[in-house]
Structures are given as C-alpha cells and as structure tokens.
C-alpha cells in the first residue's frame, strides 16, 4: 500500500467512525425530544 492509499484508508475509517457516532448522537437527541414531548 502506498502512503496515499494508507492515508485514504485511515481517513475512511475515521469518517465511518464519526458518522456512526453522529448518527448515534442524533438518535439519542430524537429519543430525548420524544421523552420531553411525552412529559409536557
């Protein structure tokens, strides 16, 4: 693997990681807003 290929590989891994984290956070926020609506 070339240097550029290795950088692209790790960038892809970190992008996937951040995207999964962001979707998790969005899901948590959605659940919180649902709970807040229920308790209002």
Short mmCIF file of the C-alpha atoms (twelve columns), coordinates in Angstrom:
data_MODEL
# 
_entry.id   MODEL 
# 
loop_
_atom_site.group_PDB 
_atom_site.id 
_atom_site.type_symbol 
_atom_site.label_atom_id 
_atom_site.label_alt_id 
_atom_site.label_comp_id 
_atom_site.label_asym_id 
_atom_site.label_seq_id 
_atom_site.Cartn_x 
_atom_site.Cartn_y 
_atom_site.Cartn_z 
_atom_site.pdbx_PDB_model_num 
ATOM 1  C CA . UNK A 1  0.000   0.000  0.000  1 
ATOM 2  C CA . UNK A 2  1.284   3.456  -0.867 1 
ATOM 3  C CA . UNK A 3  1.382   6.349  1.575  1 
ATOM 4  C CA . UNK A 4  -1.613  7.998  -0.094 1 
ATOM 5  C CA . UNK A 5  -3.537  4.733  -0.002 1 
ATOM 6  C CA . UNK A 6  -2.795  4.303  3.701  1 
ATOM 7  C CA . UNK A 7  -3.891  7.886  4.471  1 
ATOM 8  C CA . UNK A 8  -7.093  7.396  2.477  1 
ATOM 9  C CA . UNK A 9  -7.695  4.095  4.304  1 
ATOM 10 C CA . UNK A 10 -7.365  5.662  7.766  1 
ATOM 11 C CA . UNK A 11 -9.422  8.683  6.696  1 
ATOM 12 C CA . UNK A 12 -12.171 6.314  5.581  1 
ATOM 13 C CA . UNK A 13 -12.095 4.502  8.944  1 
ATOM 14 C CA . UNK A 14 -12.260 7.739  10.929 1 
ATOM 15 C CA . UNK A 15 -15.040 9.081  8.685  1 
ATOM 16 C CA . UNK A 16 -17.068 5.904  9.250  1 
ATOM 17 C CA . UNK A 17 -16.392 6.215  12.994 1 
ATOM 18 C CA . UNK A 18 -17.506 9.847  13.146 1 
ATOM 19 C CA . UNK A 19 -20.579 9.183  11.005 1 
ATOM 20 C CA . UNK A 20 -21.671 6.306  13.262 1 
ATOM 21 C CA . UNK A 21 -21.047 8.468  16.361 1 
ATOM 22 C CA . UNK A 22 -23.036 11.375 14.876 1 
ATOM 23 C CA . UNK A 23 -25.948 9.090  13.944 1 
ATOM 24 C CA . UNK A 24 -25.877 7.666  17.498 1 
ATOM 25 C CA . UNK A 25 -25.992 11.184 18.959 1 
ATOM 26 C CA . UNK A 26 -28.841 12.176 16.613 1 
ATOM 27 C CA . UNK A 27 -30.750 9.053  17.682 1 
ATOM 28 C CA . UNK A 28 -30.229 9.944  21.358 1 
ATOM 29 C CA . UNK A 29 -31.442 13.514 20.743 1 
ATOM 30 C CA . UNK A 30 -34.518 12.148 18.943 1 
ATOM 31 C CA . UNK A 31 -35.296 9.897  21.921 1 
ATOM 32 C CA . UNK A 32 -34.818 12.805 24.346 1 
ATOM 33 C CA . UNK A 33 -37.174 15.071 22.387 1 
ATOM 34 C CA . UNK A 34 -39.731 12.230 22.302 1 
ATOM 35 C CA . UNK A 35 -39.467 11.865 26.103 1 
ATOM 36 C CA . UNK A 36 -39.736 15.624 26.597 1 
ATOM 37 C CA . UNK A 37 -42.887 15.742 24.450 1 
ATOM 38 C CA . UNK A 38 -44.385 12.874 26.449 1 
ATOM 39 C CA . UNK A 39 -43.773 14.603 29.783 1 
ATOM 40 C CA . UNK A 40 -45.065 18.025 28.739 1 
# 
